[in-house]
Amino acid sequence: MSEAISSRIGLEIKADVLVIGGGPAGAWAAISAAHSGASVVLADKGFCGSSGATAPSGTGVWYIQPDAQLRTEAKLSRYELGGRLAENAWMDRVLNKAFERMNSLAVWGYPYPESDDGTVHVRGLQGPEYMRLMRKLALKAGVKILDHSPALELLADEHGVGGARGIRTQTNEPWSVRSGAVVIATGGCAFLSKALGCNVLTGDGYLLAAEAGSSFSGMEFSNAYAIAPTFSSVTKTAYYRYASFYYEDGTDVEGAGSQRGRSIIAKNLLQGKQVYARLDQAPEDIKPALRVGQTNFFLPFDRLGLDPFTDMFPVTLRLEGTVRGTGGIRIANESCATDVPGLYAAGDAATRELICGGFTGGGSHNAAWAMSSGSFAGQGAAEYALQLGAAAHTRSVAGLSSTTLTNQSTDSSAAAAKLSERIEAIQAETHPYDKNLFRTEQGLTSSLDRLDHLWKEIRSEPITLNASAYKAREVAAMTATARLMYHSARERTETRGMHKRADFPALDPNQRYRLISNGLDEIKVRTEQVSEEAVSV
């Protein structure tokens, strides 16, 4: 709670819909809400259009022509890999919406490549051009964008969520938005692993949703690690489908690869054996296309004078957590509403189990989910808010922060040092392969003991409302996220999707269900059955 914030005069806005997060899911949510007749505010921790995981990268999209056979093959492609947890109806909805939205981008000016005869090839997206266009479209639709404006807490009353408030980091000015509905599109959590575009993704929306009472689904599917050169932050694992993996002496690392083979790489790294890669399986005719598709991938090599197609280079596995995992805020219905009235979720902040089950990778399903769930959530939030009418702006709402937000000043250097120590403590439980990738009952319980203690410390200390307040909330969010992950992971006593239990290495057919978690001080986990329709995809 944060009664003190109201004593400072800042930016105060009334709107039908508030979208928190300015990546592709947030931008699509804002545009969809505006096109549905709602007044919309979008608040982004960074700069909408250039921050987040999508903006600096090229991305494939789960874009499939409306052909029955092609769609069936597309749905089956990761169904088994994801542990048979995806649902047919949701896969169909997302394939339809992604197809529609990708073609809309062509009409709205996205520069898809063209053949000499003028044929436009709708396929993947380049992040800079894509997000630049999305910002332009949002502004054109009448969306008010608050850049560099992290949300610190949601506002709510007994009827549900009614807005949020935060701080403008460039001016140290508080902001608040009273709204009929809120869409959380803040992305996932990569625990400050320095993966490209991911250091703004610290689970902020998970914390906000948990404080409002939302449930989470699939948080055990949160241990995504991506292959990257040791000297680069670019995690473009898809390119390693063309790679062979070697030890320093040039002998093969048997079984290493970009999907299941990541475990082989991790085991070698844990033993102190450096693994090297070389993209020597890439056909000559596609090498130029690879450079065009992901320019950032090649820049670190070019700077070092290396050719990744012919030279061996050392690799590591960089944690991407729930950014490339599939767990997130539980989706309660087709409008991407949460369990809490007035609160919606989209993109990586929301669970992707509905279309991926327990496994996904970069781009593809993630990109399709962002534009689809963003569209569903934006429209749903607009319809909900417009039904409330003027009453939405006259409710007596209060802040939901689990830690007190105060104007009382603190020793900034001491506070910064404490935050740094806590980040290291969180990373010590989430980054190591032998804790997060290869999980055991003993390891999970030990990590939870330390994380639970850290959470109690965080809960007991007020946060000073200044331009650095969001950093303290990031630490709280990462701690809450890790605890939700590990409580769920401890309950799933099998290996399914990306969730690997070293003490339960086999898939258990009797555990084909979702794990729903909720809570902050005390986290509870329950099971939820998967639609049987998914079996007959």
PAKE-996826 format. One line per field, with one value per residue (C-alpha): residue number from 1; x negated, y negated, z. Coordinates in pm, whole numbers, plus 50000, padded with zeros to 5 digits. Each point is the difference from the previous one (the first is absolute). Example, Ala and Ser with C-alpha at 12.3 -4.5 7.8 and 13.67 -1.06 7.14 Angstrom:
BEGIN
num	c(1, 2)
c1	c(48770, 49863)
c2	c(50450, 49656)
c3	c(50780, 49934)
END
This chain:
BEGIN
num	c(1, 2, 3, 4, 5, 6, 7, 8, 9, 10, 11, 12, 13, 14, 15, 16, 17, 18, 19, 20, 21, 22, 23, 24, 25, 26, 27, 28, 29, 30, 31, 32, 33, 34, 35, 36, 37, 38, 39, 40, 41, 42, 43, 44, 45, 46, 47, 48, 49, 50, 51, 52, 53, 54, 55, 56, 57, 58, 59, 60, 61, 62, 63, 64, 65, 66, 67, 68, 69, 70, 71, 72, 73, 74, 75, 76, 77, 78, 79, 80, 81, 82, 83, 84, 85, 86, 87, 88, 89, 90, 91, 92, 93, 94, 95, 96, 97, 98, 99, 100, 101, 102, 103, 104, 105, 106, 107, 108, 109, 110, 111, 112, 113, 114, 115, 116, 117, 118, 119, 120, 121, 122, 123, 124, 125, 126, 127, 128, 129, 130, 131, 132, 133, 134, 135, 136, 137, 138, 139, 140, 141, 142, 143, 144, 145, 146, 147, 148, 149, 150, 151, 152, 153, 154, 155, 156, 157, 158, 159, 160, 161, 162, 163, 164, 165, 166, 167, 168, 169, 170, 171, 172, 173, 174, 175, 176, 177, 178, 179, 180, 181, 182, 183, 184, 185, 186, 187, 188, 189, 190, 191, 192, 193, 194, 195, 196, 197, 198, 199, 200, 201, 202, 203, 204, 205, 206, 207, 208, 209, 210, 211, 212, 213, 214, 215, 216, 217, 218, 219, 220, 221, 222, 223, 224, 225, 226, 227, 228, 229, 230, 231, 232, 233, 234, 235, 236, 237, 238, 239, 240, 241, 242, 243, 244, 245, 246, 247, 248, 249, 250, 251, 252, 253, 254, 255, 256, 257, 258, 259, 260, 261, 262, 263, 264, 265, 266, 267, 268, 269, 270, 271, 272, 273, 274, 275, 276, 277, 278, 279, 280, 281, 282, 283, 284, 285, 286, 287, 288, 289, 290, 291, 292, 293, 294, 295, 296, 297, 298, 299, 300, 301, 302, 303, 304, 305, 306, 307, 308, 309, 310, 311, 312, 313, 314, 315, 316, 317, 318, 319, 320, 321, 322, 323, 324, 325, 326, 327, 328, 329, 330, 331, 332, 333, 334, 335, 336, 337, 338, 339, 340, 341, 342, 343, 344, 345, 346, 347, 348, 349, 350, 351, 352, 353, 354, 355, 356, 357, 358, 359, 360, 361, 362, 363, 364, 365, 366, 367, 368, 369, 370, 371, 372, 373, 374, 375, 376, 377, 378, 379, 380, 381, 382, 383, 384, 385, 386, 387, 388, 389, 390, 391, 392, 393, 394, 395, 396, 397, 398, 399, 400, 401, 402, 403, 404, 405, 406, 407, 408, 409, 410, 411, 412, 413, 414, 415, 416, 417, 418, 419, 420, 421, 422, 423, 424, 425, 426, 427, 428, 429, 430, 431, 432, 433, 434, 435, 436, 437, 438, 439, 440, 441, 442, 443, 444, 445, 446, 447, 448, 449, 450, 451, 452, 453, 454, 455, 456, 457, 458, 459, 460, 461, 462, 463, 464, 465, 466, 467, 468, 469, 470, 471, 472, 473, 474, 475, 476, 477, 478, 479, 480, 481, 482, 483, 484, 485, 486, 487, 488, 489, 490, 491, 492, 493, 494, 495, 496, 497, 498, 499, 500, 501, 502, 503, 504, 505, 506, 507, 508, 509, 510, 511, 512, 513, 514, 515, 516, 517, 518, 519, 520, 521, 522, 523, 524, 525, 526, 527, 528, 529, 530, 531, 532, 533, 534, 535, 536, 537)
c1	c(50000, 49886, 50216, 49700, 49986, 50326, 49841, 49778, 50151, 49915, 50153, 50357, 50196, 50338, 50042, 50213, 49703, 49646, 49742, 49683, 49713, 49902, 49869, 50199, 50268, 50051, 50006, 50255, 50210, 50000, 50085, 50277, 50152, 49992, 50156, 50275, 50094, 49809, 49775, 49661, 49680, 49688, 49729, 49659, 49701, 49776, 50079, 50289, 49861, 49639, 49994, 50063, 49903, 50163, 49876, 49630, 50051, 50137, 50275, 50184, 50376, 50234, 50166, 50172, 50224, 50363, 49954, 50134, 49698, 49746, 50179, 50016, 49628, 49929, 50198, 49835, 49649, 49951, 50295, 49802, 49692, 50214, 50132, 50347, 50126, 50102, 50365, 50138, 50252, 49739, 49750, 50264, 50089, 49638, 49922, 50301, 49922, 49628, 50080, 50238, 49761, 49699, 50196, 50127, 49642, 49942, 50292, 49884, 49652, 49773, 49716, 50031, 49758, 50129, 49914, 49902, 50359, 50134, 50119, 49986, 49863, 50170, 49783, 49767, 49961, 49701, 50035, 49889, 50233, 50284, 49997, 49945, 50316, 50191, 49924, 50109, 50325, 50072, 49958, 50212, 50275, 50000, 49806, 49823, 49654, 49809, 49637, 49748, 50294, 49984, 50314, 49937, 50339, 50351, 50300, 50315, 50314, 50230, 50129, 49662, 49709, 50051, 49665, 49639, 49740, 49629, 49708, 49861, 49633, 49872, 50185, 50051, 50370, 50271, 50270, 50337, 50261, 50358, 50145, 50280, 49761, 49628, 49801, 49671, 49758, 49670, 49826, 49840, 49703, 49640, 49849, 49763, 49804, 49894, 50172, 50059, 50297, 50088, 49857, 50323, 50190, 49995, 50345, 50158, 50343, 49995, 49956, 50278, 50235, 49915, 50065, 50343, 50078, 49940, 49900, 49714, 49977, 49699, 49740, 49789, 49942, 49770, 49647, 49930, 49631, 49879, 49673, 49779, 49635, 49815, 49915, 50352, 50342, 50180, 50208, 50108, 50025, 50177, 49676, 49834, 50207, 49719, 49727, 49770, 49863, 49644, 49758, 49687, 49806, 50255, 50172, 50380, 50225, 50238, 50371, 49956, 50253, 50252, 50294, 49946, 49626, 49973, 49991, 49688, 49833, 50102, 49862, 49666, 49984, 50083, 49700, 49776, 49978, 50030, 50225, 49938, 50233, 49962, 50286, 49849, 50329, 50145, 50044, 49812, 50314, 50164, 49700, 50083, 50360, 49881, 49802, 50300, 50237, 49798, 49735, 49932, 49895, 49700, 49878, 49798, 49833, 49916, 49846, 49776, 49912, 50171, 50206, 50260, 50044, 49637, 49849, 50071, 50119, 50073, 50364, 50195, 50364, 50160, 50312, 50317, 50236, 50364, 49918, 49952, 50177, 50375, 50121, 50174, 50320, 50293, 50244, 50360, 50190, 49970, 49964, 49674, 50157, 49833, 50170, 50039, 50278, 49864, 49655, 49876, 49667, 49820, 49670, 49723, 50168, 50285, 49966, 49930, 50084, 50324, 49810, 49657, 50048, 49672, 49752, 49933, 49705, 49925, 50243, 50254, 50271, 49889, 50035, 50338, 50118, 49893, 50200, 50297, 50030, 49934, 50289, 50231, 49908, 50031, 50344, 50113, 49875, 50171, 50333, 49977, 49906, 50261, 50272, 49895, 50032, 49926, 50021, 49654, 49845, 50187, 49910, 49810, 49691, 49690, 49651, 49925, 49622, 49887, 49728, 50066, 49921, 49897, 49869, 49759, 49643, 49737, 49623, 49983, 49652, 50092, 50328, 49816, 49750, 50279, 50180, 49678, 49954, 50357, 49969, 49692, 50191, 50291, 49767, 49814, 50324, 50124, 49700, 49807, 50079, 49986, 50272, 50236, 49943, 49944, 50240, 50027, 50219, 49704, 49875, 50341, 50070, 49662, 50048, 50351, 49872, 49763, 50249, 50277, 49766, 49909, 50369, 50070, 49718, 50130, 50357, 49891, 49811, 50169, 49906, 49920, 50195, 49735, 49864, 49832, 50311, 50063, 49667, 50111, 50327, 49802, 49816, 50332, 50141, 49707, 50021, 50374, 49952, 49729, 50214, 50301, 49773, 49845, 50318, 50156, 49685, 49991, 50359, 49938, 49815, 49918, 49815, 50234, 49931, 49710, 50056, 49730, 49993, 49671, 50163, 50303, 49853, 50301, 50332, 50292, 50323, 50199, 49865, 50146, 50155, 49919, 49864, 50175, 49815, 50097, 49896, 49705, 49926, 50136, 50007, 50247, 50004, 50293, 50066, 50225, 50101, 49909, 50270, 50024, 50058, 49627, 49925, 50174, 49814)
c2	c(50000, 49644, 49732, 49764, 49987, 49806, 49708, 49920, 49818, 50163, 50112, 50121, 50148, 50164, 50258, 50299, 50235, 49991, 50224, 50063, 50097, 49875, 50305, 50165, 50143, 49666, 49810, 50239, 49980, 49620, 49985, 50259, 49822, 49667, 50153, 50137, 49645, 49968, 49719, 50158, 49924, 50215, 49979, 50149, 50041, 49918, 49833, 50164, 50111, 50061, 50188, 50367, 50330, 49945, 49651, 50081, 50333, 50171, 50248, 50276, 50019, 50298, 49889, 50282, 49977, 50104, 50345, 50289, 50225, 49724, 49887, 50356, 50047, 49666, 50092, 50340, 49858, 49925, 50176, 50304, 49792, 49785, 50297, 50014, 49702, 49769, 49967, 50037, 49714, 49753, 50104, 49939, 49659, 49887, 50132, 49813, 49674, 50008, 50058, 49705, 49770, 50081, 49911, 49684, 49892, 50025, 49766, 49759, 49967, 50269, 50046, 50370, 50115, 49997, 50210, 49841, 50048, 49800, 50298, 49917, 50279, 49989, 50194, 49897, 49655, 49776, 49864, 49639, 49947, 50196, 49812, 49663, 50063, 50123, 49680, 49796, 50198, 49962, 49623, 49982, 50192, 49735, 50190, 49779, 50146, 49947, 50090, 50063, 50045, 50329, 50100, 50053, 50132, 50072, 49813, 50191, 50008, 50281, 50023, 50059, 49817, 49633, 49863, 49972, 49753, 49964, 49765, 49820, 50080, 49706, 49736, 50175, 49913, 50236, 50108, 50165, 50127, 50071, 50246, 50248, 50281, 50075, 50221, 50138, 50045, 49957, 50304, 50284, 50024, 50077, 49912, 49735, 50260, 49743, 50192, 49752, 49773, 50188, 49788, 49798, 50328, 50065, 50149, 49666, 50096, 50329, 49812, 49754, 50283, 50205, 49702, 49964, 50367, 50150, 50362, 50129, 50301, 50204, 49813, 50317, 49948, 49710, 50131, 49903, 49967, 49881, 50076, 49693, 49929, 49934, 49653, 49900, 49929, 50110, 50311, 50117, 50370, 50073, 49934, 50287, 50248, 49951, 50054, 50284, 50002, 50083, 50024, 49784, 50278, 50010, 50326, 50010, 49934, 50284, 49912, 49623, 49783, 49721, 50188, 50309, 49968, 49693, 50233, 50163, 49661, 49911, 50324, 49940, 49641, 50116, 50236, 49713, 50118, 49709, 50072, 49841, 49953, 49944, 49938, 50242, 50164, 49683, 50041, 49740, 49863, 49901, 49837, 49653, 50039, 50087, 49677, 49798, 50180, 49929, 49733, 49973, 50365, 49935, 49666, 50145, 50246, 49726, 49788, 50290, 50096, 50339, 50179, 50211, 50219, 50110, 49911, 50176, 49768, 50063, 50014, 49980, 50031, 49672, 50006, 49866, 50127, 49934, 49778, 50320, 50221, 50049, 49929, 49681, 49839, 50238, 49921, 50043, 49962, 49921, 49626, 50066, 49888, 50110, 50129, 49639, 49777, 49723, 50157, 50152, 50150, 50037, 50106, 50156, 49875, 50245, 50377, 50144, 50356, 49965, 50011, 50139, 50221, 50020, 49913, 49718, 49806, 49655, 49835, 50218, 50092, 49719, 49735, 50135, 50014, 49638, 49859, 50232, 49983, 49625, 49964, 50219, 49824, 49649, 50067, 50179, 49723, 49736, 50180, 50046, 49637, 49854, 50194, 49826, 49657, 49691, 50207, 50134, 49662, 49933, 50318, 49973, 50200, 50068, 50125, 50372, 49998, 50275, 49768, 49652, 49719, 49689, 49646, 50043, 49970, 50267, 50030, 50047, 50156, 50252, 50079, 50056, 50232, 50202, 50033, 50121, 50261, 50120, 50027, 50217, 50215, 50048, 50080, 50251, 50200, 49953, 49985, 50322, 50298, 50242, 49805, 49885, 50212, 50332, 49986, 50224, 50006, 49917, 49721, 49838, 50014, 49849, 49719, 49932, 49977, 49723, 49827, 50011, 49835, 49734, 49935, 49941, 49746, 49819, 49991, 49836, 49705, 49687, 49880, 49633, 49838, 49860, 50073, 50317, 50144, 50230, 50173, 50108, 50122, 50194, 50183, 50081, 50117, 50228, 50152, 50059, 50148, 50241, 50118, 50062, 50191, 50224, 50073, 50123, 50185, 50185, 50118, 50141, 50321, 50095, 49867, 49831, 49733, 49783, 50093, 50253, 50186, 50184, 50209, 50076, 50022, 50162, 49855, 50119, 50042, 49946, 49646, 49867, 49698, 49637, 49872, 49686, 49797, 49690, 49798, 49796, 50053, 50353, 50162, 50276, 50231, 50198, 50205, 49913, 50249, 49946, 50009, 50351, 49845, 49931, 50373, 50017, 49712)
c3	c(50000, 49944, 50155, 49993, 49622, 49986, 50185, 49702, 49707, 49672, 49673, 50050, 49710, 49953, 49726, 49911, 49965, 50136, 49835, 50200, 49770, 49656, 49815, 49719, 50231, 50172, 49673, 49847, 50317, 49992, 49630, 50034, 50301, 49815, 49689, 50228, 50100, 50328, 50115, 50064, 50188, 49954, 50267, 49921, 50230, 49705, 49668, 49817, 49667, 50098, 50332, 50067, 49841, 49660, 49914, 49934, 49823, 49698, 50080, 49824, 50043, 50027, 49675, 49814, 49695, 50071, 49854, 50212, 49947, 50058, 50315, 50137, 49939, 50165, 50310, 50027, 49955, 50370, 50158, 50115, 50078, 50228, 50195, 49839, 50201, 49713, 49900, 49650, 50021, 50124, 49736, 49733, 50143, 50008, 49652, 49864, 50179, 49922, 49632, 50006, 50187, 49783, 49691, 50167, 50056, 49626, 49938, 50271, 49856, 50141, 49746, 49923, 49728, 49642, 49697, 49671, 49883, 50298, 50204, 50372, 50218, 50339, 50244, 50282, 50153, 50064, 50352, 49941, 49703, 50161, 50329, 49835, 49799, 50307, 50188, 49701, 49972, 50371, 49987, 49685, 50183, 50274, 50265, 50255, 50061, 50323, 49931, 50279, 50237, 50190, 50188, 50370, 50106, 49880, 50136, 50097, 50211, 50105, 49641, 49838, 49839, 49914, 49886, 50107, 50107, 49968, 49948, 49696, 50028, 49792, 50204, 50337, 49957, 50128, 49759, 50051, 49759, 50107, 49753, 49956, 49911, 49995, 49762, 50131, 49711, 50181, 49855, 50191, 50233, 49901, 50340, 49860, 49805, 49738, 49719, 49717, 50076, 50319, 50279, 50023, 50040, 50373, 50066, 50095, 49869, 50189, 50325, 49916, 49908, 50308, 50224, 49840, 50064, 49656, 49953, 49786, 49773, 49897, 50202, 50008, 49627, 50072, 49957, 49641, 49920, 49662, 49825, 49958, 49934, 50325, 49868, 49889, 50148, 49682, 50068, 49657, 50072, 49671, 49813, 50183, 49806, 49746, 50260, 50090, 50354, 50096, 50286, 49987, 49827, 49717, 50097, 49983, 50301, 49934, 50035, 50038, 49820, 50020, 50156, 50215, 49944, 50220, 50299, 49856, 49972, 50356, 50143, 49833, 50124, 50352, 49980, 49893, 49638, 49759, 49700, 49661, 49704, 49629, 49757, 49754, 49904, 49847, 49620, 49798, 49840, 50329, 50170, 49858, 50119, 50351, 50013, 49886, 50235, 50315, 49948, 50375, 50012, 49778, 50138, 50292, 49761, 49752, 50276, 50103, 49642, 50030, 49737, 50188, 49691, 49996, 50340, 50329, 50276, 50371, 50104, 50322, 50101, 50103, 50214, 49837, 50271, 49925, 49701, 49802, 50249, 49980, 50354, 50101, 50120, 49967, 49720, 50117, 49671, 49630, 50062, 50189, 50327, 50322, 50314, 50118, 49861, 49780, 49960, 49672, 49894, 49668, 49848, 50208, 50319, 49931, 49988, 49655, 50103, 49803, 49670, 50094, 50302, 50189, 49728, 49759, 49864, 49866, 49760, 49818, 50252, 50232, 49731, 49887, 50362, 50061, 49712, 50060, 50379, 49983, 49757, 50211, 50325, 49857, 49859, 50314, 50228, 49786, 50007, 50377, 50063, 49767, 50183, 50322, 49843, 50212, 50318, 49926, 50083, 50324, 50188, 50327, 49907, 50207, 49922, 50018, 50047, 50235, 50129, 50134, 49756, 50188, 49946, 50291, 49875, 50054, 49959, 49624, 49996, 50270, 49821, 49670, 50166, 50160, 49665, 49838, 50272, 49958, 49623, 50046, 50249, 49756, 49711, 50216, 50021, 49642, 49764, 50083, 49778, 50293, 50182, 49727, 49691, 50180, 50292, 50306, 50309, 50222, 49775, 49959, 50372, 50086, 49749, 50130, 50357, 49897, 49769, 50262, 50251, 49744, 49928, 50369, 50013, 49694, 50131, 50324, 49848, 49855, 49652, 49957, 49719, 49772, 49655, 50131, 50166, 49705, 50059, 50346, 49851, 49737, 50278, 50168, 49666, 49923, 50348, 49966, 49653, 50113, 50291, 49774, 49761, 50258, 50194, 49675, 49897, 50331, 49948, 49650, 50084, 49641, 49697, 49751, 49740, 50110, 50367, 50087, 50330, 50040, 50273, 49778, 49647, 49831, 49887, 50215, 49796, 50319, 50035, 49676, 50167, 50063, 50326, 50122, 50260, 50194, 50300, 50121, 50368, 49971, 49657, 49929, 49699, 49861, 49688, 49707, 49733, 49636, 49735, 49856, 49658, 49983, 49965, 49663, 49835)
END
